[in-house]
Amino acid sequence: MFRYRIHFVNRNGQSSPPKPLDCHDDAQATERARALLGQDDIELWEGGRLVVKAASPPVAIRGHLSLRP
């Protein structure tokens, strides 16, 4: 098991306190981190190593914005 940290980064570039995540490997950690994508982007770290950065979906895709004229 490896100890990963997920940082949620808002649109202003501010990061929340990291959430710990214990996983067997990078693939499992990446899958679990991507499942938590919401309004904020995520950064997944293992120690001092950045494993993955993932951007949140655009607002229209999340369904919070009506595209009607």
C-alpha positions as CSV (number, residue, x, y, z in Angstrom):
1,M,0.0,0.0,0.0
2,F,1.1,3.5,-0.8
3,R,-0.1,6.7,0.8
4,Y,-1.3,9.3,-1.7
5,R,-2.7,12.8,-1.2
6,I,-5.5,14.4,-3.2
7,H,-5.4,18.2,-3.4
8,F,-8.6,20.0,-4.6
9,V,-7.6,23.2,-6.4
10,N,-10.3,25.8,-7.0
11,R,-10.6,28.2,-10.0
12,N,-8.5,30.8,-8.1
13,G,-5.6,28.3,-7.8
14,Q,-6.1,27.8,-4.1
15,S,-5.7,24.3,-2.7
16,S,-7.6,22.8,0.1
17,P,-6.0,20.6,2.8
18,P,-5.0,17.3,1.2
19,K,-7.2,14.2,1.6
20,P,-5.2,11.0,2.3
21,L,-5.7,8.0,0.0
22,D,-4.2,4.6,0.5
23,C,-3.9,2.5,-2.7
24,H,-1.9,-0.4,-4.1
25,D,-0.6,1.5,-7.1
26,D,-0.8,4.7,-9.3
27,A,-3.6,3.2,-11.5
28,Q,-5.9,2.5,-8.5
29,A,-5.1,5.9,-6.9
30,T,-5.8,7.8,-10.2
31,E,-9.1,6.0,-10.7
32,R,-10.3,6.8,-7.2
33,A,-9.1,10.4,-7.4
34,R,-10.9,11.0,-10.8
35,A,-14.1,9.6,-9.2
36,L,-13.9,12.6,-6.8
37,L,-13.8,15.2,-9.6
38,G,-16.4,17.9,-9.0
39,Q,-16.2,21.7,-9.2
40,D,-12.5,21.7,-8.4
41,D,-9.5,20.4,-10.3
42,I,-7.4,17.7,-8.5
43,E,-3.8,17.0,-8.0
44,L,-2.8,13.5,-6.9
45,W,0.6,13.2,-5.1
46,E,2.6,10.3,-3.7
47,G,5.2,11.7,-1.5
48,G,6.9,14.5,-3.4
49,R,5.9,13.1,-6.8
50,L,3.0,14.5,-8.8
51,V,1.1,11.5,-10.1
52,V,-1.7,13.2,-12.1
53,K,-3.5,16.5,-12.5
54,A,-7.1,16.4,-13.6
55,A,-9.3,19.3,-14.6
56,S,-13.0,19.4,-13.5
57,P,-15.5,19.2,-16.4
58,P,-16.7,22.5,-17.8
59,V,-19.8,24.0,-16.1
60,A,-22.1,23.2,-19.0
61,I,-21.1,19.5,-18.9
62,R,-21.8,19.3,-15.1
63,G,-25.3,20.5,-15.9
64,H,-25.2,23.7,-13.9
65,L,-25.6,26.0,-16.9
66,S,-28.5,26.2,-19.3
67,L,-27.4,26.6,-22.9
68,R,-30.8,27.9,-24.0
69,P,-30.8,31.2,-25.9
